[in-house]
C-alpha cells in the first residue's frame, strides 16, 4: 500500500454504492480496506445489468467499480464466532463504513455504542437514504428516490414533458463523496484527543448540497425554477446544448469577450446578430435585463445556426476561440479514449477474471509526496479469510468452523461453495 492514508485500516460493511464508494476512495488514498461480506456475498457481485455478454460468473460491473483494491472477509455475523471476529477486526480499525440500517446493526451487536466501547478511537461512518432523524429515517431508498425527493428531477427534462432522472447514480455516489469528507474531518478531529465519533450523511442531504445554488435562489426569490430541457433556468443566455448538422451535440456555455461573440456570428454568416443590444456584452450574455421571450429567441437562433455546420467544423472553430467555454457531448465510449482522461490516469484497466479485464474509473486525487493508486482488482468472495482471521488471532480450527458456516449458508441458499 502507499498513499496519504496508508497508516489507516477501514472496515467496509456496506452494500451497493454509498458505503462501498466511500471506503473505495479511502482505499485509493492508501488505506487498507477490508470488505466484510455475508455468506452469499454482496448481491452486486452477481448483477449483470444492461447489454452484458460477458461469461456467466464474471463479477458484476457495480461490484468491480466500487470494490477494487479491497480485501474480502466472508463471515456470518449472526453466529457467536462470526460476531467475535468482526469485533476483533473493529478493535484494530480506524474507520467503520456502513450503509446498513442502524437498527439492523444494533440487532447484530454492531451499533455505535457497542463498537465505541470496543474501540473509542474508531470513526463510525454511517450513510443512509434520508438522514438519521425524522419519520423516514428507516425508510428504504434507492438512488432515484433521493433524486426525486430532493427536487432535482423536477428541474430535469423539458417543460412540456414529465420530470427525468439523470443518466447515472448520482445520489449514491455523491453521498459516498460526502461521507468520505465527513470521515476525513473526523479523523482530523481525532488527532486532538484520540477519540472517534459517529458521522452520518445521507443520499437526500447530498442531493440538496448538489443543488445548493438553485435551491437557495428559489427560496430567496420565490422564483419557480422549472425544466428547460438542454438549458439551465438560472443562466438566461446562450448556455445550453445544441445539435450540429450531422447529429452530434455541443455545450455552448459562455462567450467571455465581444471579439469571440463577433467571431461566432461571423462563422455562421449572421454577423448582424452580434450587435443585438440585448446580448452585446459578456455580462448581458450571462444575465441581462431580458425577458424569458428574449432568452428563448436567442437560444432558438443559436439552435438554428448550430445545425448549419458539421461537427468537425464546430470543433475546429470553437477550438480556435479561447474566450468561448464549450465542450462536445461525449458518449461513454468516447470518454474512455479521451486523451485528457488518459493523460490524467482517470481510467485504468484491471483484471477481474482469467479472461476478462475491466476499464474502471481510477484514483482521481494526485499527491506530490504520497502517491497512491487503485491497488488492484476487486477480491474474490472470502479471498482473505485465512489471512485476516489468522492476523486477528483465531486458530485454524476456529477459521475452519467459520468457513464451514459460510459453506452451509450458501448450500442452504442453493449457491454452491465459495468461488
Protein Blocks (a to p, Z undefined) as FASTA:
>chain_A
ZZjklmpccddddehjlmmmmmmmmmmnopacdddddfkopfklmmnbgoiabdehiacf
klmmmmgoiacddddfkbmklmmmmmmmmmmpmbdcdfbdfklmmmnopafklmmmmmmm
bccddddfkopedjklmgccdfklmmmmnommmmgccfkbccdddfbdfklmmmmmmmmm
mmmmmmmmmmmnopacdddddfklmmmmmmmmmmmmmmmnopacddehjacfklgcfbdc
dddfkopacddfbdcbfklmmmmmmmnopaklmmomklmcfklmmopcddfklmmmmmmm
mmmmmmmpcfklmmmmmmmmmkbccdddddfklmmmgmklmmnopaccddfbfkbccddd
ddfbdcfklccdehiaaddehklmmmmmmmnopafklmmmmmmmmmmmmmmnonopaZZ
